[in-house]
Amino acid sequence: MAGAGEADVETEQTLYCLHMRLHHPDQQDHRIFSAIDLCRRKEIKAEETVVFGRDVSSCKFPLLNNKVSRLQFALQFFKPMQSSKMSFEIKNLSKRTKLYVNNHPLEYMNKFVLPPKCVICFGEFLIMVENEEGESEDKFEICCEVSRFPLVLEIETEVKVAIPETGTLNGSASSPFNKNALPPVEVDENDC
């Protein structure tokens, strides 16, 4: 028979986590991201709105750069109707700076549901976001790190390569980024 204490133990649910890789051309000035606790998961209650911006007192994730708006953007955790999975939406809080999510522009106070993987751009800042799914509806996590390389390079190398109709790619020689790659050969249907 189970002990009385076992009935009180809650099963621990995994948390949704937004992994955010930040990049700015002047990030060697360590001050830009110094107010963010990097490489650590920060647990946040589901009902909280998470604000990024220059204002250290109002923003959970301050970006210390004069070109960042006092309140730049907000993230909200929510459950869409007719869905069993939680999502995140982003809202542009800046009157002076357009925000882009995968090149989709957001004007002041516009909001957009974040895809599972996307790039957020504003000014010279680039943030690659990946949503790690979880189970909890009560809280979530955000983990920020600084990307050592410009995210544009990372985005370009993640371009999907078309698979020829004749089958799968043979090794990395078919990669569009390999300068020694042989040109594609066109095969007629009747030659197969």
VEXDREN-2710 file (C-alpha; in Angstrom, 1 decimal):
% VEXDREN-2710
k/r/px/py/pz
1/MET/0.0/0.0/0.0
2/ALA/1.3/3.5/-0.9
3/GLY/2.3/5.8/1.9
4/ALA/0.2/8.9/2.7
5/GLY/3.0/11.2/1.5
6/GLU/3.1/9.7/-2.0
7/ALA/-0.4/10.9/-2.8
8/ASP/0.7/14.5/-2.1
9/VAL/3.6/14.4/-4.5
10/GLU/2.9/16.3/-7.8
11/THR/4.2/14.9/-11.0
12/GLU/6.7/17.4/-12.4
13/GLN/5.8/18.8/-15.8
14/THR/8.3/19.9/-18.3
15/LEU/8.3/23.6/-19.1
16/TYR/8.1/25.3/-22.5
17/CYS/11.3/27.2/-23.1
18/LEU/12.2/29.9/-25.5
19/HIS/15.9/29.6/-26.4
20/MET/17.0/33.0/-27.7
21/ARG/20.4/33.6/-29.3
22/LEU/21.1/37.3/-29.4
23/HIS/23.4/39.2/-31.7
24/HIS/24.5/42.8/-32.2
25/PRO/27.4/44.0/-34.3
26/ASP/28.8/45.9/-31.3
27/GLN/28.4/43.1/-28.8
28/GLN/32.1/43.1/-28.0
29/ASP/31.1/46.0/-25.8
30/HIS/30.0/43.6/-23.1
31/ARG/27.6/46.2/-21.6
32/ILE/24.9/45.6/-24.2
33/PHE/23.9/42.2/-22.8
34/SER/25.3/42.6/-19.3
35/ALA/21.9/43.1/-17.6
36/ILE/20.7/39.7/-18.9
37/ASP/21.5/36.5/-17.0
38/LEU/23.0/34.6/-19.9
39/CYS/23.0/30.8/-20.4
40/ARG/20.6/30.2/-17.6
41/ARG/16.9/29.3/-17.8
42/LYS/14.7/31.9/-16.2
43/GLU/11.4/30.6/-15.0
44/ILE/8.4/32.9/-15.5
45/LYS/4.8/32.6/-14.5
46/ALA/2.4/32.0/-17.3
47/GLU/0.4/35.2/-16.7
48/GLU/3.4/37.5/-16.8
49/THR/4.2/39.6/-19.8
50/VAL/8.0/39.5/-20.5
51/VAL/9.3/42.8/-21.8
52/PHE/12.6/43.5/-23.6
53/GLY/13.9/47.0/-23.9
54/ARG/16.4/49.6/-22.6
55/ASP/14.5/50.4/-19.3
56/VAL/16.2/48.3/-16.6
57/SER/13.4/48.8/-14.1
58/SER/10.5/47.8/-16.5
59/CYS/12.2/45.1/-18.6
60/LYS/12.8/41.6/-17.4
61/PHE/15.5/41.4/-20.2
62/PRO/17.2/44.8/-20.6
63/LEU/19.2/45.6/-23.7
64/LEU/21.7/48.3/-22.8
65/ASN/22.0/50.2/-26.1
66/ASN/20.9/53.8/-26.8
67/LYS/19.2/52.8/-30.0
68/VAL/16.9/50.3/-28.2
69/SER/13.5/51.8/-27.2
70/ARG/12.7/52.0/-23.5
71/LEU/10.1/49.3/-24.1
72/GLN/11.0/47.4/-27.3
73/PHE/8.8/44.3/-27.4
74/ALA/6.8/42.0/-25.2
75/LEU/6.3/38.2/-25.2
76/GLN/3.1/36.6/-23.8
77/PHE/2.5/32.9/-23.2
78/PHE/-1.0/31.8/-24.2
79/LYS/-3.1/28.8/-25.3
80/PRO/-4.8/29.3/-28.6
81/MET/-8.5/28.3/-28.9
82/GLN/-9.0/24.8/-30.2
83/SER/-5.4/23.8/-29.4
84/SER/-3.8/21.6/-26.7
85/LYS/-0.4/23.3/-27.1
86/MET/0.7/26.6/-25.6
87/SER/2.2/29.3/-27.8
88/PHE/3.9/32.7/-27.6
89/GLU/3.0/36.0/-29.1
90/ILE/5.2/39.0/-29.6
91/LYS/4.0/42.6/-29.5
92/ASN/6.0/45.6/-30.8
93/LEU/6.0/48.2/-28.0
94/SER/8.3/50.7/-29.9
95/LYS/6.8/53.7/-31.6
96/ARG/10.1/54.5/-33.4
97/THR/11.4/51.1/-34.5
98/LYS/9.7/48.5/-36.6
99/LEU/10.1/44.9/-35.5
100/TYR/10.4/42.0/-37.9
101/VAL/9.6/38.3/-37.3
102/ASN/10.9/36.3/-40.1
103/ASN/10.8/39.4/-42.3
104/HIS/7.1/40.0/-41.4
105/PRO/7.0/43.7/-40.2
106/LEU/5.2/44.6/-37.0
107/GLU/4.3/48.3/-36.4
108/TYR/3.7/49.8/-33.0
109/MET/1.3/47.7/-30.9
110/ASN/1.0/45.0/-33.6
111/LYS/1.3/41.4/-32.4
112/PHE/2.2/38.1/-34.0
113/VAL/2.2/34.5/-32.9
114/LEU/5.8/33.2/-32.9
115/PRO/6.5/30.2/-35.1
116/PRO/8.4/27.3/-33.4
117/LYS/11.7/28.7/-34.9
118/CYS/12.1/32.3/-36.1
119/VAL/14.3/35.4/-36.3
120/ILE/13.3/38.6/-34.6
121/CYS/15.0/41.8/-35.9
122/PHE/14.9/45.4/-34.8
123/GLY/17.5/48.0/-35.4
124/GLU/20.9/46.2/-35.5
125/PHE/19.7/43.4/-33.2
126/LEU/19.0/39.9/-34.4
127/ILE/17.5/37.3/-32.1
128/MET/17.1/33.7/-33.2
129/VAL/14.2/32.1/-31.2
130/GLU/13.5/28.4/-30.9
131/ASN/10.5/27.1/-28.9
132/GLU/11.1/24.0/-26.9
133/GLU/7.8/22.4/-26.2
134/GLY/6.7/21.4/-22.7
135/GLU/3.6/20.4/-20.8
136/SER/3.1/23.0/-18.2
137/GLU/0.4/25.7/-18.6
138/ASP/1.4/27.5/-15.4
139/LYS/4.9/28.6/-16.2
140/PHE/7.6/28.7/-18.9
141/GLU/11.3/29.5/-19.2
142/ILE/13.4/31.8/-21.3
143/CYS/17.1/31.1/-21.9
144/CYS/19.3/33.7/-23.6
145/GLU/22.8/33.4/-24.9
146/VAL/24.9/35.6/-27.1
147/SER/25.7/34.2/-30.6
148/ARG/29.4/34.6/-31.4
149/PHE/28.6/34.7/-35.1
150/PRO/26.2/36.9/-37.0
151/LEU/22.9/35.1/-37.1
152/VAL/22.6/35.8/-40.9
153/LEU/25.4/33.3/-41.4
154/GLU/23.6/30.7/-39.3
155/ILE/20.3/31.4/-41.1
156/GLU/21.9/31.0/-44.6
157/THR/23.5/27.6/-43.7
158/GLU/20.1/26.3/-42.6
159/VAL/18.6/26.7/-46.0
160/LYS/16.9/23.4/-47.0
161/VAL/18.4/21.7/-50.0
162/ALA/16.0/20.2/-52.6
163/ILE/16.2/16.4/-52.9
164/PRO/16.5/15.3/-56.6
165/GLU/13.7/13.1/-57.9
166/THR/16.2/10.3/-58.4
167/GLY/16.6/9.8/-54.7
168/THR/18.5/11.3/-51.7
169/LEU/21.6/13.5/-51.8
170/ASN/24.9/11.7/-51.8
171/GLY/27.1/13.2/-49.1
172/SER/28.0/16.8/-48.8
173/ALA/29.2/17.2/-52.3
174/SER/25.7/18.2/-53.3
175/SER/25.5/21.0/-50.8
176/PRO/24.9/24.4/-52.4
177/PHE/27.6/25.9/-50.2
178/ASN/30.3/23.5/-51.5
179/LYS/32.4/25.2/-54.2
180/ASN/33.7/21.9/-55.5
181/ALA/30.2/20.5/-56.0
182/LEU/29.4/19.0/-59.4
183/PRO/26.6/20.7/-61.3
184/PRO/23.2/19.0/-61.2
185/VAL/22.6/16.5/-64.0
186/GLU/19.1/16.4/-65.5
187/VAL/17.7/12.9/-66.0
188/ASP/14.9/12.1/-68.3
189/GLU/12.0/10.0/-66.9
190/ASN/12.7/7.4/-69.5
191/ASP/16.4/7.0/-68.5
192/CYS/15.6/5.6/-65.1
END
